Amino acid sequence: MKQTMLLIVAALALGSAGALNGLRSDRWGLASVVTDAASRLEAIPARVDDWTSQPAEIDPRQLEIGQVVGHLSRRYRHQASGQEVLVLIVCGRSGSIGAHSPDVCYEGAGFQMDDAPVRRVIEQPLAPAELFYSAATRPEPRLQHLALWWGWSADGKRWEAPTNPRVSFAQEPVLFKLYAIRTIDDPKQTPGKDDPVVRLLEKLLPQIKNALSPS
């Protein structure tokens, strides 16, 4: 699972040193807006209904390279079934967080997307969440299939899967990106309402909204 999380971090994309230095020096006068948004990640609960979680490690160097200002990384486990879902939420400037989709760096780690990403909807009150979904396979050193879900939000309320997130969120000073990932046996099986990721996010997304949305 630690290796899987490192792969997710690789998908955050590399940012330029100039942009990172600009963030540190508050060159653009937005650092407090970004850091305030990132600090709200801490309010997301570690337990949601029958799901409990443990922190998942991330290499801090990768977070710095990806210009991630704040992040939440947890492995949620369903108590009854034992099913696990790895959840990563990162926060930073919209230009860096919206730069790339996971397929860019997953291929460098030996994974291939089995099909083009498709948009799927997680039902939520008022504003259903739209996320990308794709399965990825790595044949060596041992066969491994992963189910990948990801999407972006400027405020934690509305999650979207735009074709070009960097353009779509260009006017937003802050951007959140959510990954949900789990190991699967059959990459061709279409996830339904009983999929562990769907079941977890139906419970977790309202809690994310409460934590990330400014009062």
Sequence and secondary structure as in RCSB ss.txt:
>XXXX:A:sequence
MKQTMLLIVAALALGSAGALNGLRSDRWGLASVVTDAASRLEAIPARVDDWTSQPAEIDPRQLEIGQVVGHLSRR
YRHQASGQEVLVLIVCGRSGSIGAHSPDVCYEGAGFQMDDAPVRRVIEQPLAPAELFYSAATRPEPRLQHLALWW
GWSADGKRWEAPTNPRVSFAQEPVLFKLYAIRTIDDPKQTPGKDDPVVRLLEKLLPQIKNALSPS
>XXXX:A:secstr
 HHHHHHHHHTT    HHHHHHHHHTTTS HHHHHHHHHGGGGS S BTTEEEEE    HHHHHHTT SEEEEEE
EEETTT  EEEEEEEEE HHHHTS  THHHHGGGT EESS  EEEEE  SSS EEEEEEEEEE SSS EEEEEEE
EEESSSS  B  SSHHHHTTT S EEEEEEEEEES TTS   TT HHHHHHHHHHHHHHHHHS  
